[in-house]
Amino acid sequence: MARESLKARERKRESLVAKYAKKRALLKAAGDFAGLDKLPKNSSAVRLHNRCKLTGRPKGYMRKFGINRVTFREMASAGKIPGITKSSW
């Protein structure tokens, strides 16, 4: 499980990206790179990193489900994800 501070930092980045998205798009369209430099670094969408919604794990993230592979496997085995079954052949 990820530290709470890392999860909080990621949430802060998400809010900054949402807050400055419109302003950033206008500055980019105008070609005002000096204005872009004055915006907070964490307001750039490139700095976001996908994390598991339940555990905060940064690696093995499955975009379709929003969770990591370990949590996905546990939930699928427990039957908590509809339509997912363990394959056997």
C-alpha positions in Angstrom: 0.0 0.0 0.0 1.3 3.4 -0.9 2.0 6.1 1.6 -0.8 8.5 2.2 1.6 11.4 1.3 2.2 10.0 -2.1 -1.6 9.6 -2.8 -2.2 13.1 -1.5 0.5 14.5 -3.7 -1.1 12.9 -6.7 -4.6 14.2 -5.8 -3.1 17.7 -5.5 -1.6 17.4 -9.0 -4.9 16.3 -10.4 -6.7 19.3 -8.9 -4.0 21.7 -10.2 -4.2 20.2 -13.7 -8.0 20.6 -13.7 -7.7 24.2 -12.4 -5.2 25.4 -14.9 -6.2 23.3 -18.0 -8.2 26.1 -19.7 -5.5 28.8 -19.0 -2.7 26.4 -20.1 -4.6 25.7 -23.4 -5.0 29.4 -24.2 -1.4 30.1 -23.5 -0.2 27.2 -25.7 -2.5 28.3 -28.5 -1.1 31.9 -28.3 2.5 30.6 -28.2 3.2 32.4 -24.9 5.9 30.2 -23.4 6.9 32.8 -20.9 3.3 32.7 -19.5 3.4 28.9 -19.4 6.6 29.1 -17.4 4.9 31.1 -14.7 2.2 28.5 -14.1 2.9 25.9 -11.4 4.9 22.9 -12.6 2.4 20.4 -11.2 -0.4 21.9 -13.3 1.0 20.2 -16.4 -0.8 17.0 -17.3 2.4 15.2 -18.1 3.3 15.1 -14.4 0.3 12.9 -13.6 0.9 9.2 -12.9 -1.8 6.6 -12.8 -2.3 5.0 -9.4 -4.6 2.3 -8.1 -7.8 3.8 -6.7 -7.8 1.3 -3.8 -4.2 0.9 -2.8 -2.3 3.7 -4.5 0.2 1.3 -6.1 1.8 3.1 -9.1 2.9 0.0 -11.1 0.8 -2.6 -12.9 -2.1 -0.2 -13.3 -5.0 -1.4 -15.5 -6.6 1.6 -17.0 -9.9 -0.1 -17.9 -10.6 -0.9 -14.2 -8.6 1.8 -12.4 -6.8 -0.7 -10.2 -3.5 -2.5 -10.2 -3.0 -6.1 -11.3 -2.6 -7.5 -7.8 -5.8 -6.0 -6.5 -7.5 -7.0 -9.8 -6.5 -10.6 -9.3 -7.7 -10.7 -5.7 -11.0 -9.1 -6.6 -11.5 -11.3 -9.6 -10.8 -14.5 -7.7 -13.3 -13.4 -5.0 -15.9 -12.7 -7.7 -16.1 -9.0 -7.0 -15.7 -7.9 -10.6 -18.7 -8.8 -12.8 -18.0 -10.6 -16.0 -14.5 -11.7 -15.1 -13.7 -15.4 -14.6 -10.5 -17.3 -14.1 -9.5 -19.0 -17.3 -8.7 -22.6 -17.4 -8.0 -24.9 -20.4 
